[in-house]
Amino acid sequence: MVVDDEGSGAPAPARPRSYAKGIARRQEILDRAIEVFAAKGAEGTSLRAIAEKIGVSHAALLHYFGSREELLIEVLREEEQRRRRPPVAEPIVGMMVVAAERNVTIPGLVALYTSMLAGSLEDDRVVSRDYFAPRFERLRQKLVDLIVEGQRAGTVRADLEPAAMAALVIAASDGLQIQWLLDPTVDIAQSLELLEHILAP
């Protein structure tokens, strides 16, 4: 951290410009990391090796990201922001199907998501846990809202418990992704669409 020495009499540096430059450089690194990881993932790759892959120095990565875990979680967060769409009326499982169809084009990021999610269960992975736990909570709530809305409209079975069904939809989506990583012939979208039949009254 740079602290201005107000008693020195020297003019303070132009922080806004240098801050904006730093933000832009950090974004550049994230963009490049996403591009590289989309195809190859990052499992088992050290921070130094990642720096070489994306064409920056190891020191630069450490300057903008405190650890390998922090960089990889930021890659996932940035990719999620890019995929965000304006709210639209869609079937309950619809958003999962759309994500599944897109994910087949970025196997490396799917593998990265899966490995970081598994790692978040370890005691020392605070950064990962702080990303995944609220993410699942938001996703469950979004699905609960859709299910309740569907039950009121008569398009979803009234005997389903919304929170339990929301958790099941997410579990199916993530579980199918793992199966697809192991066997690309697994049709995630087709399997997810079967859940719509379970939800129908």
C-alpha positions, 0 to 999 in steps of 0.5 A: 500500500502506498501512503502519501507523506503529507509533510514532505511538501512534495505534490501528491501523485496523480492517484486517480490516473494510476488507480484507473491504470491499475484497474485496467491492467487487472482486467487485462490479466483477468481477460487473458486468464479467462481466454486461456482457461476456457480451453485448458483449465488450470488444475494443478498449475502453479501461480508462476506457471499461470503467469507464463501461460497468460504472458505476465510476470509472477510479480504482476499476478501477486500484485493484483491477486494475493494468491492462486486461489484468489486469481482463480475465483476472480476468473470464475466471478468475472466469467459469471458476470459476463454470462449474466442476462437481463431477467426474462420469463423462463422455465425453472430449469431453463436457465440451467439448460442455457448454461449447460449448452454454453458450457460445452464450449468452455470445458476448461472453465467448467473443470476450473469451476468443479475443482474450485468448488470441491476445494472450497470444502477444505478448511483453508479455502476461505476465498473459495467458500466465500464465493461459492456459499453465497452464490448457491444461496442466491441461486437457490433463492432465485429457483425458489421464487420461480417455483413458488410463482409457478405453483401460484400460476398452476404450472408447477406441482403444488405438492413440491417443497420449493427449497428442496426442489431448488436444491435438487435442480442445482445438484442435478446441474452440477452433477451432470457437469461432472459426468460430462467432463468425464464423458462428453457424450452425456447430454446435460441439457436433455437430462435437465429438461427431464426435470421440467416433467417432474415439476409439471402438475 
